[in-house]
Every structure is written in C-alpha cells, then in structure tokens.
C-alpha cells in the first residue's frame, strides 16, 4: 500500500477526479458534502480552478481505493493556516487498519506550514484528529448567502 501524491504537476485525470469525488462522497458518512463541493476541492488542488492549488493523497491497491485525503492551500499564514485539510475518507471495508493515520502522518510530513480542518462537533472522528495533534481553537460561523 503506497500513498500517491497528486498536485498541479502530477495531475489527476478527469476520470480520476470523478472517481475520487464518488469515493469521498460514498465513504464520508453522515457529514458529507455535496458531490459538487467535493469535486471543486479536487479541481482546486489540481489548479483547474483559480487559486493556489493543494494536494491529493491517495492510498490504493490494484483493485480498491483504501483512502483519500485532500488539502487546499490558502496562501495565508499566522492568522489563517497555510493549508486546509478538506476531506479525509477511508473505504468502509478497510477501516480500523490504520489507513487514516498513515494518510495523516504522510500529510503532516509533506505539507509545509500549519494545517486546519473543519469538522462537525458531533463527528465521531473528532477524537482521532485530536489524538493526531489537532486542537480545537475557534468556532466557525457561516453566513450562507442563499439563506438571507
């Protein structure tokens, strides 16, 4: 099981982007985003959308995707971390085998600068992120324009 790294230089094909979008959607549980949002994060990481890009880390066998992690770069530092961990999904059939831990460890070594993530306070994986050094600092509040 090797972790493959994709970015603006070692790009994902559009077929792979669609495959990863579906994988993340299928394996994200109760707190998943819409497929369109997942796909945008992948396109941003590949610099197919305007921005600084990011990284997609994929662990797979010849037959299955075992896990995927998406990081988008923010271009900021100090007041906003340089990186946002957007998605971490592990194949339901392979959970409990340390795949998420391997992807996190790889990400922490690979990415330069601080990393933040947004997670629902009731999500069961909150403790996993805390055990890997992430700390809850702020409360995120959103104004969704379509709701006003």
N, C-alpha and C positions, 0 to 999 in steps of 0.2 A: 504494500500500500504506500504509494508515493503521493506527495502533495504537489500538484501542478499549480504554477503561478501564471496568471494572465493579467495583462495591463495594456496600455496603449501600444506597446511594442510587440508583445507576444499575445496577439489578439485572439479573442473568441470569435468563431464564425457566427453568422446569424442563426444557423441551425443550433449551435451550442448555446447561444443566448436563449433561444426559445426552450431548449431542453432544460437549462438551469432554472429559467423562470418557472416552468412547470414543477421541477423538483422542489424548489424552495416553497412554492405555493402548497404542494402536496404534503410537505413534511414540517410545516411551521405551526401546526396545532391551532388552538383557539384564537391566537392573537395575530393571525396572518394578515398581511396587506393584500390589496387587490393585485392581480397579475400585472396590470399596467404599471403600478408603482414598483414592483419587483423588477420588471424589465427596464424601467428608467434607471434604477440604481446600477444595473449591469451595463447599460449603454453609457452612463456617466463614467463608470470605472474604465471603460474602453475608450473614452473620449469621443464617443459617437454623438454625445450631446455636449454643448459648450460647458466648459469647466476644467478643473484641474486633473480629472481622472481619478484613478484609485487602483484597487487590486481585487482580483477574484481568486480565491484559493479553493481548489477542488481536490478532494481525495476520492479515488475511484479504483475499482477493479476493472477487468476487461468487460464484465457484464453490468455492473451497477455503479451508480454514484453513491458513495458512502456518506459524504458530507460536503458542504459548500459554505464558504464564508465570504462576504462582500464588504469591502472597505471603500468609502469615498473620501477623498482628500478635501479639506475645507479651505486651504490656503491661509489659515489663520494660526495664531499661537497665543499662548498665555491666557487670553480671555475666553477663547473657544479652542478646544483641542484641534490639532492638525488633521486628525483622522476621525471619521465616524464609522464604527462597526455597524453596518446597516442590517445585515442578515447573517445568521448562523443557523444552518439547518443540517440535521443528521437524519439519514434514512431510518425510518421507523423499525426496519428489520435488523438494524445494526447498532441500535442504541445500547448503552451500557458497556461498550467495548473501548472507551477512551478516545473516540474519534473527535468529539468536540474539544477535548483537552489538547489533542495533538494539533488541531487547527488553530486553537487559541495560542498555544506556545509558538507555533510557526509564525503566526501573525505578529506577536509581540517582538519576535526577533527580526522580522522582515521590515516592519513599518518604522519609519523614523518619526519621533515626536509622540505626543500624548494621543490617547485614543478614548473616545467617549462612545456611549451607546444609549439608546432609548429603549426602555423595557417597561412593560406594564407591571405595576407594583404587586399584582396578584399572580404573575407568571412564575411557575414552579422552577424555572431555570435561574431565577434571581440569585439564589444561593450559590449556584455554580459560578456565576460571574464574580460574586463576592469572594469566593474561595480562590479565584484566579487574580486577585489584586484590584478589582474594580470596586470603587466606593461610591455610595450614593451621596452626591453633593447638592444637587439642585432639584427643584420640582419643575417639570416642563409644563408650560401652559400654552395653549394654542388658540388662536382666533382663526377659525375656518371661514373664509370669506363667503362661501356658499351658504353659511348658516345665519348670516346677518341680513 
